[in-house]
């Protein structure tokens, strides 16, 4: 017997990842990347920025 090709949009498997999980992951990744960029460029961010010179 030949089976019909399965369409991922109409399969009987478990549903995909919820949108809020994807959005939360993207936001978390953006925060991590922003932190790394600021940390590696030495833009004066961090605990030492509040101290006197």
C-alpha positions in Angstrom: 0.0 0.0 0.0 1.2 3.5 -0.7 0.5 6.1 1.8 -0.5 9.6 0.9 2.2 12.3 1.6 1.7 13.8 5.0 1.1 17.5 5.3 2.7 18.9 8.5 -0.2 21.4 8.8 -2.8 18.6 8.9 -1.0 15.8 10.8 -2.3 14.0 13.8 0.8 14.5 15.8 1.2 16.8 18.8 0.8 20.5 18.1 3.8 22.7 17.6 5.4 25.0 20.0 3.0 27.7 21.4 3.6 31.3 20.1 4.3 32.6 23.6 7.1 30.1 24.0 8.7 31.2 20.8 8.3 34.9 21.6 9.8 34.4 25.1 12.7 32.5 23.6 13.4 35.3 21.1 13.2 38.0 23.8 15.5 36.0 26.1 18.0 35.5 23.2 17.9 39.2 22.4 18.6 40.2 26.0 21.6 37.7 26.1 23.0 39.1 22.9 22.5 42.7 24.0 24.3 41.9 27.3 27.2 40.2 25.5 27.6 43.1 23.0 27.6 45.7 25.8 30.0 43.6 27.9 32.4 42.9 25.1 32.5 46.5 23.8 33.2 47.9 27.3 30.6 50.6 27.0 30.8 51.5 30.7 27.9 49.3 31.8 28.3 47.3 35.0 28.8 47.6 38.7 31.7 50.0 38.4 29.7 52.7 36.5 28.1 54.0 39.8 31.4 54.5 41.6 33.3 57.7 41.8 36.2 58.3 39.4 
